[in-house]
Amino acid sequence: MLLTKHKITDGTRWALDGRFLPPGWSLGTLLELPRTAMVSVLKQVAGGEQAGGETVAPIDPYQEVWAAGVTYLRSRDARRAESTAADMYEKVYDAARPELFAKALGWRVAGSSQAIRIRRDSRWNVPEPELVLVINRDREIVGYCAGNDVSSRDIEGENPLYLPQAKIYDGSCALGHGILVCDPAEIVDVPIRLTVRRSDTTIFEGEASTATMKRSLAELAEYLTRELAFPQGVFLMTGTCLVPGDDFTLLVDDVVTVRVGSLTLTNRVAA
């Protein structure tokens, strides 16, 4: 089951498998339900008129996006290379408690075909392709989407306390192209691919898998929701397994494509 969100004449509307849901339905309302009830309701209301209009980020305006860091060995190594406090990332990677931080509110999130940005006061900026969990009010994983956690590596590397500035700014978060609703047991060994094109030339291409993640998805979701309630659900970026080399930085007009399983998210870097 694929949930997508579309622009229409007077706002936006959600669709299931290419068919509009009844007017007025929101993702937040669906995520107030237990997972089995949500799936049952979606099956009951499926089959509306054919969905049309541009797809936008599959999130409601005031839902939150959080992120987990240093969940893959590749991410740990990249952070150690960039940071003046390299041993800190070793400790985070090996610790029982994961790194978690707020990334964006829904109204700040770009959808597929919308623009992302790099900071003007940064010289080293990278895309971070990630599987993004969708979690309901009852702390259950109900599915996932593709995400891009755009980051300023030099700012984070200068001082770990600058993490919010490196991670949270206009155009730093993208989600799309829809939400694959599924049993959490099905989210296993999901391929993640990253392609960056510049002037019609591919300058970076890589592929990895969630199978290389050190932490389980259930563990990350449990830590995020342990002492923090999300009455209308939450999105959790689960970390990146693909980080371009130290000689790479994004430039304006680069086109970044993230593929997570069957989901595709493509964004151009705007000024």
Sequence and secondary structure as in RCSB ss.txt:
>XXXX:A:sequence
MLLTKHKITDGTRWALDGRFLPPGWSLGTLLELPRTAMVSVLKQVAGGEQAGGETVAPIDPYQEVWAAGVTYLRS
RDARRAESTAADMYEKVYDAARPELFAKALGWRVAGSSQAIRIRRDSRWNVPEPELVLVINRDREIVGYCAGNDV
SSRDIEGENPLYLPQAKIYDGSCALGHGILVCDPAEIVDVPIRLTVRRSDTTIFEGEASTATMKRSLAELAEYLT
RELAFPQGVFLMTGTCLVPGDDFTLLVDDVVTVRVGSLTLTNRVAA
>XXXX:A:secstr
 EEEEEEETTEEEEEETTEE  TT  HHHHTTS HHHHHHHHHHH   SB  S EE SS TT EEEEEES BHHH
HHHHHHH TTHHHHHHHHHSSS EEEEEEEGGG B TTS EE  TT S EE  EEEEEEE TTS EEEEEEEEE 
EEHHHHHH GGGHHHHH STT EEEEEEEEE  GGG SS EEEEEEEETTEEEEEEEEEGGGBSS HHHHHHHHH
SS   TT EEEE   S    TT    TT EEEEEETTEEEEEEEE 
